[in-house]
Amino acid sequence: MVVTIWATFGALLYPPVCASCESLCVGELAFCPRCARNVQRIVPPICRCCGLPVAAAGSADILCGDCLSEPPAFGRARAAFVYAHNDEGSPIARALARFKYGRIVSLAGPLGSLLRYAGPLDAFAYDWLTPVPLSLERLRWRGFNQSLLLAHALNTGTVAPALLERSRPTRAQAELRKKDRRGNVRGAFRVRAGAESLVRGARILLVDDVLTTGSTANECALALRRAGARVVDVLALARVTLL
């Protein structure tokens, strides 16, 4: 009863606002009605491996050209929404920019709750959820790893924040062309010393905010698989569908 009263009082003092445009929202929704109409869900048909939308119909067993030619180290990757590449006006892009670059940590909960729209991956079916690690420089500047906060928002109680670390500096993937991104992150991740026993034989869900080419997720999955992970899947809030 007391908790309910305080929650109601808090909502009156600090009413929820849209993660994108800061208009008032109803309840615990991440977006206002206007922005919600402009958020594009990722829907089938998609590649059964990387989750990229594909121009095919009539089958759930579809592989995109990239996954056919070079199968990734992860089993499945799924994202909830389309990230409009170079479109800062899209609600998802604006919300993530406010979260990451505006350092508005309170957006982790509303945005993390949207991960449930990413399809059939059940976060509770994994031994561990772990984020894509940031570089120390970026972590110091931002003060938090956005992917770790999204993972915590799933409330599984199985988040392992320190399974992976970066083994060398890399450039920001967003600065690079598609053909340069794989080389930029090749061999850039490793399992942290002391975490090997947690990884060995485990089912691991790697959490990220945005999938672009999947190169970063693939390198993280490769490091986990080499350390003995039984399954590595990937869950992201959004993904770029056209480059």
ZIBEL-V442057 format. One record per pair of residues at least 4 apart in sequence whose C-alpha atoms are under 6 Angstrom apart, sorted by the first residue. I is the first residue (numbers start at 1). J is the second residue. D is the distance in Angstrom with one decimal. If there is no record, write none. Layout:
I	J	D
I	J	D
This chain:
6	10	6.0
10	14	5.8
11	15	4.7
16	25	5.5
17	22	4.9
17	23	5.2
17	24	4.3
17	25	5.0
18	22	4.4
18	23	5.2
18	25	5.7
18	30	5.7
18	31	4.5
18	32	5.2
19	30	5.6
19	31	5.7
19	95	5.1
20	91	5.2
20	94	5.3
20	95	4.4
25	32	5.1
30	110	4.9
31	35	5.8
31	36	5.4
32	36	5.9
35	91	5.9
40	81	5.7
40	82	5.6
41	80	6.0
41	81	4.4
42	80	5.8
42	81	5.1
45	53	5.9
45	54	5.9
46	51	5.2
46	52	5.2
46	53	4.1
46	54	5.2
47	51	4.7
47	52	5.2
47	62	5.2
47	63	4.7
47	64	5.4
48	62	5.6
48	63	5.9
49	76	4.6
50	76	5.7
50	77	4.7
51	77	5.5
51	78	5.1
66	70	5.9
67	71	4.5
72	218	5.9
73	218	5.6
73	221	5.5
73	222	5.2
74	221	5.4
74	232	5.1
74	233	5.3
75	232	6.0
75	233	5.3
76	233	4.9
77	233	5.8
77	234	4.3
77	235	5.9
78	118	5.6
78	235	5.2
79	118	4.7
79	235	5.9
79	236	4.6
79	237	5.3
79	238	5.1
80	117	5.0
80	118	3.7
80	237	5.3
80	238	5.5
81	238	4.5
82	238	5.4
82	239	5.3
83	238	5.4
83	239	5.0
83	240	4.8
88	93	5.5
88	94	5.9
91	95	6.0
96	100	5.9
97	101	5.3
98	102	4.4
99	103	5.2
99	104	4.8
99	107	6.0
107	111	6.0
108	112	5.6
108	149	5.8
108	150	5.6
109	153	5.3
112	150	4.6
112	153	5.1
115	237	5.5
124	156	5.9
126	203	5.0
126	204	5.6
127	202	5.9
127	203	5.2
127	204	6.0
128	158	5.1
128	159	5.7
128	204	5.0
129	158	6.0
129	159	4.6
129	160	5.9
129	204	5.9
129	205	4.8
129	206	5.9
130	159	5.8
130	160	5.2
130	161	5.5
130	206	5.1
131	147	5.2
131	148	5.1
131	206	5.6
131	207	4.7
132	208	5.8
133	165	5.7
134	139	5.9
139	143	5.4
139	144	5.8
147	207	5.9
147	208	4.9
147	209	5.6
163	191	5.6
163	192	5.6
163	195	5.7
164	190	5.6
164	191	4.5
164	192	5.3
165	189	5.7
165	190	5.6
165	192	5.9
166	188	5.6
166	189	4.5
167	188	5.1
167	189	5.2
168	188	5.5
173	181	6.0
182	186	6.0
182	215	5.3
189	220	5.9
190	223	5.3
199	229	5.2
200	228	4.3
200	229	5.0
201	228	5.7
201	229	4.9
201	230	4.8
202	229	5.0
202	230	5.3
203	230	5.6
203	231	4.6
204	231	6.0
204	232	4.9
205	232	5.8
205	233	5.0
205	234	5.6
206	234	4.7
207	234	5.9
207	235	5.0
207	236	5.8
208	236	4.8
209	236	5.1
209	237	5.1
210	236	5.8
210	238	4.9
210	239	5.1
211	239	4.4
212	239	5.7
212	240	4.9
224	229	5.5
225	229	4.7
